[in-house]
């Protein structure tokens, strides 16, 4: 692989600086004892303590985590089965049509998706709250999982399935002992991506949430409308750290899986 030139490295550093400078600026002032972002007066943990002292906010955090985990698990299960179904479609035109529909769902604006779900739930009489948010998050996460799993399925040789069939494996054995282990990296990638999308989503959730139920993104928006406080900085910093932890965890998991695959899974 060709090395980056000095100009390319400077440009890359500049891009990352533009992306991360506002985040670190926000985190820096979350430790400000002055209560504003106009000048740093001293170091304090009081804004973080205020986050953990707010019972309502902790309940909202719990709501967000539960919705994210459930939606990620359910959408991963449905997305994996969907990707397997797509890859084994014999009609090429039908397969391309389904893939196109899946791509359309990914690139569609969140506002359109949120408004569509709001109309749907209103028409069928579903009360806006936990259920509506969960169903919406599952729906927009499934196409993401499908996209993450499909490349692994496409690179899997059909001879693996043929060999398993010749050895007398049932369809269930082929799925659980051949296909699933092979596409496991794609499954975990889809799960973590669905999890982070759910944790960060605002537009869709804003449309389908109801009175008495909220997620962190909607709550932060409501707090910001009432007036900027450094409690928002502290809360946003905690969300950033958790998201960063998820990304690093996924990265190290992939590195470890790659190392095990490279050594054939042998033990020292």
C-alpha positions as CSV (number, residue, x, y, z in Angstrom):
1,X,0.0,0.0,0.0
2,X,1.4,3.4,-1.0
3,X,2.3,5.8,1.8
4,X,0.4,9.0,2.2
5,X,2.2,12.2,1.2
6,X,2.9,14.9,3.7
7,X,0.2,17.1,2.1
8,X,-2.4,14.3,2.4
9,X,-1.5,13.7,6.1
10,X,-1.9,17.4,6.8
11,X,-5.3,17.5,5.0
12,X,-6.4,14.4,6.9
13,X,-5.3,15.9,10.2
14,X,-7.2,19.1,9.4
15,X,-10.4,17.2,8.5
16,X,-10.3,15.3,11.8
17,X,-9.6,18.5,13.7
18,X,-12.7,20.1,12.2
19,X,-14.8,17.1,13.1
20,X,-13.6,16.6,16.7
21,X,-12.7,20.1,17.8
22,X,-16.4,21.0,18.7
23,X,-16.8,17.7,20.6
24,X,-13.7,18.3,22.7
25,X,-14.6,21.9,23.2
26,X,-18.0,20.8,24.6
27,X,-16.3,18.2,26.8
28,X,-13.7,20.7,28.1
29,X,-16.4,23.1,29.3
30,X,-18.3,20.3,31.0
31,X,-15.7,20.7,33.7
32,X,-16.1,24.4,34.0
33,X,-17.2,25.7,37.5
34,X,-18.3,29.0,36.0
35,X,-21.6,27.6,34.6
36,X,-21.1,29.1,31.1
37,X,-19.0,28.5,28.0
38,X,-17.7,32.0,27.8
39,X,-14.6,31.4,30.0
40,X,-13.1,28.6,32.0
41,X,-13.0,29.6,35.7
42,X,-12.1,26.3,37.4
43,X,-12.3,22.5,37.4
44,X,-15.4,20.8,38.8
45,X,-17.4,17.6,38.6
46,X,-20.7,19.2,39.7
47,X,-22.3,19.1,36.2
48,X,-21.6,15.3,36.1
49,X,-23.0,15.0,39.6
50,X,-26.1,16.8,38.5
51,X,-26.6,14.3,35.7
52,X,-26.5,11.4,38.1
53,X,-28.6,13.2,40.7
54,X,-31.5,13.7,38.2
55,X,-33.7,10.6,38.6
56,X,-35.8,11.5,35.6
57,X,-32.7,11.7,33.4
58,X,-31.4,8.4,34.6
59,X,-34.8,6.8,33.7
60,X,-34.5,8.3,30.2
61,X,-31.0,6.9,29.9
62,X,-32.3,3.5,30.9
63,X,-35.1,3.8,28.3
64,X,-32.6,4.7,25.6
65,X,-30.3,1.7,26.5
66,X,-33.3,-0.7,26.6
67,X,-34.6,0.5,23.2
68,X,-31.2,0.4,21.7
69,X,-30.4,-3.1,22.9
70,X,-33.7,-4.6,22.0
71,X,-33.9,-2.9,18.6
72,X,-30.3,-4.0,17.8
73,X,-30.9,-7.6,18.8
74,X,-34.2,-8.0,17.0
75,X,-33.1,-6.1,13.9
76,X,-29.9,-8.2,13.8
77,X,-31.9,-11.4,13.9
78,X,-34.3,-10.3,11.2
79,X,-31.6,-8.6,9.1
80,X,-29.4,-11.8,9.1
81,X,-32.3,-13.9,7.9
82,X,-33.2,-11.3,5.4
83,X,-29.7,-11.1,4.0
84,X,-29.5,-14.9,3.7
85,X,-32.9,-14.9,1.9
86,X,-31.7,-12.3,-0.5
87,X,-28.5,-14.0,-1.3
88,X,-30.2,-17.3,-2.0
89,X,-32.9,-15.8,-4.3
90,X,-32.5,-17.5,-7.7
91,X,-34.3,-14.8,-9.6
92,X,-31.6,-12.2,-10.3
93,X,-34.0,-9.4,-11.1
94,X,-36.0,-10.1,-7.9
95,X,-32.7,-10.1,-5.9
96,X,-31.6,-6.7,-7.4
97,X,-35.1,-5.3,-6.8
98,X,-35.0,-6.3,-3.1
99,X,-31.5,-4.9,-2.7
100,X,-32.6,-1.6,-4.3
101,X,-35.5,-1.3,-1.9
102,X,-33.2,-2.0,1.0
103,X,-30.8,0.7,-0.2
104,X,-33.7,3.2,-0.6
105,X,-34.6,2.7,3.1
106,X,-31.0,3.5,4.1
107,X,-30.7,6.7,2.0
108,X,-34.2,8.0,2.8
109,X,-34.2,11.1,5.0
110,X,-34.9,10.3,8.7
111,X,-37.6,13.0,8.7
112,X,-39.6,11.1,5.9
113,X,-39.2,7.8,7.8
114,X,-40.3,9.4,11.1
115,X,-43.3,11.1,9.5
116,X,-44.3,7.9,7.8
117,X,-44.3,6.0,11.0
118,X,-46.2,8.7,12.8
119,X,-48.9,8.5,10.1
120,X,-48.9,4.7,10.3
121,X,-49.2,4.5,14.1
122,X,-51.9,7.2,14.1
123,X,-53.9,5.3,11.5
124,X,-53.8,1.9,13.3
125,X,-54.4,3.5,16.7
126,X,-51.0,2.6,18.3
127,X,-50.3,4.8,21.3
128,X,-47.0,6.7,20.9
129,X,-44.4,5.6,23.5
130,X,-42.1,2.7,24.1
131,X,-43.6,0.3,21.6
132,X,-43.8,2.9,18.7
133,X,-40.1,3.9,19.3
134,X,-38.9,0.3,19.5
135,X,-40.8,-0.7,16.3
136,X,-39.4,2.3,14.4
137,X,-35.8,1.7,15.5
138,X,-36.1,-2.0,14.5
139,X,-37.4,-0.9,11.1
140,X,-34.6,1.5,10.2
141,X,-31.9,-0.8,11.7
142,X,-32.8,-3.9,9.6
143,X,-31.5,-2.5,6.2
144,X,-28.3,-1.5,8.0
145,X,-27.8,-5.1,9.2
146,X,-28.6,-6.5,5.8
147,X,-25.9,-4.3,4.2
148,X,-23.3,-5.3,6.8
149,X,-24.0,-9.1,6.4
150,X,-24.4,-9.3,2.7
151,X,-20.6,-8.9,1.8
152,X,-19.7,-11.8,4.1
153,X,-22.4,-14.0,2.4
154,X,-21.2,-12.9,-1.1
155,X,-17.6,-13.9,-0.3
156,X,-18.6,-17.3,1.1
157,X,-17.9,-20.1,-1.3
158,X,-20.9,-22.2,-2.3
159,X,-18.6,-25.3,-2.0
160,X,-18.9,-25.0,1.8
161,X,-22.6,-25.6,1.6
162,X,-22.2,-28.3,-1.0
163,X,-19.7,-30.1,1.2
164,X,-22.0,-29.9,4.2
165,X,-24.9,-31.2,2.2
166,X,-22.8,-34.1,0.9
167,X,-21.9,-35.0,4.5
168,X,-25.6,-35.3,5.3
169,X,-26.1,-32.0,7.1
170,X,-29.7,-30.7,7.4
171,X,-30.7,-27.2,6.4
172,X,-30.7,-26.2,10.1
173,X,-27.1,-27.6,10.5
174,X,-26.0,-25.8,7.4
175,X,-27.4,-22.5,8.8
176,X,-26.1,-22.8,12.4
177,X,-22.8,-24.6,11.7
178,X,-21.7,-23.3,8.3
179,X,-23.3,-20.0,7.4
180,X,-23.7,-18.3,10.8
181,X,-20.1,-19.0,11.9
182,X,-18.7,-17.7,8.6
183,X,-20.7,-14.5,8.6
184,X,-20.2,-13.8,12.3
185,X,-18.0,-10.7,11.8
186,X,-20.7,-9.2,9.6
187,X,-23.4,-10.0,12.2
188,X,-21.4,-8.3,15.0
189,X,-20.7,-5.3,12.7
190,X,-24.5,-5.0,12.0
191,X,-25.4,-5.3,15.6
192,X,-23.0,-2.6,16.8
193,X,-24.0,-0.3,14.0
194,X,-27.6,-0.8,14.7
195,X,-26.9,-0.2,18.4
196,X,-25.1,3.1,17.8
197,X,-27.7,4.3,15.3
198,X,-30.5,3.6,17.8
199,X,-28.6,5.4,20.6
200,X,-27.9,8.5,18.4
201,X,-31.2,8.7,16.6
202,X,-33.2,11.9,17.0
203,X,-35.3,12.6,13.9
204,X,-37.3,9.4,13.8
205,X,-37.7,9.2,17.6
206,X,-38.9,12.8,17.8
207,X,-41.8,11.9,15.6
208,X,-42.9,8.6,17.3
209,X,-42.3,9.3,20.9
210,X,-45.2,10.3,23.2
211,X,-45.9,11.9,26.5
212,X,-44.2,10.1,29.4
213,X,-41.5,8.5,27.2
214,X,-38.3,10.0,25.8
215,X,-34.9,9.0,24.7
216,X,-31.6,10.9,25.4
217,X,-31.5,12.6,22.0
218,X,-35.0,14.0,22.4
219,X,-34.3,15.0,26.0
220,X,-31.1,16.8,25.1
221,X,-33.0,18.7,22.4
222,X,-35.7,19.7,24.9
223,X,-33.1,20.8,27.5
224,X,-31.3,22.9,24.9
225,X,-34.5,24.6,23.9
226,X,-35.1,25.6,27.5
227,X,-31.6,27.1,27.7
228,X,-28.0,25.9,27.4
229,X,-26.6,24.6,30.6
230,X,-23.3,22.7,31.2
231,X,-25.4,19.7,32.4
232,X,-26.0,19.2,28.6
233,X,-22.3,19.3,28.1
234,X,-21.7,16.7,30.8
235,X,-24.5,14.4,29.4
236,X,-23.2,14.8,25.8
237,X,-19.7,14.0,27.0
238,X,-20.9,10.8,28.7
239,X,-22.7,9.7,25.5
240,X,-19.6,10.4,23.4
241,X,-17.5,8.3,25.8
242,X,-20.0,5.4,25.7
243,X,-20.2,5.5,21.9
244,X,-16.4,5.6,21.7
245,X,-16.2,2.6,24.0
246,X,-18.6,0.7,21.7
247,X,-16.5,1.5,18.6
248,X,-13.2,0.5,20.3
249,X,-14.8,-2.6,21.7
250,X,-15.9,-3.6,18.2
251,X,-12.5,-2.8,16.8
252,X,-10.6,-4.9,19.3
253,X,-13.2,-7.7,18.9
254,X,-12.5,-7.7,15.1
255,X,-8.8,-7.6,15.7
256,X,-9.0,-10.6,18.0
257,X,-11.3,-12.5,15.6
258,X,-8.9,-11.8,12.8
259,X,-5.9,-13.0,14.8
260,X,-7.7,-16.2,15.8
261,X,-8.7,-16.8,12.2
262,X,-5.1,-16.2,11.1
263,X,-3.8,-18.8,13.5
264,X,-6.6,-21.3,12.7
265,X,-8.0,-20.9,16.2
266,X,-5.2,-23.0,17.7
267,X,-4.2,-22.7,21.4
268,X,-0.7,-22.3,22.6
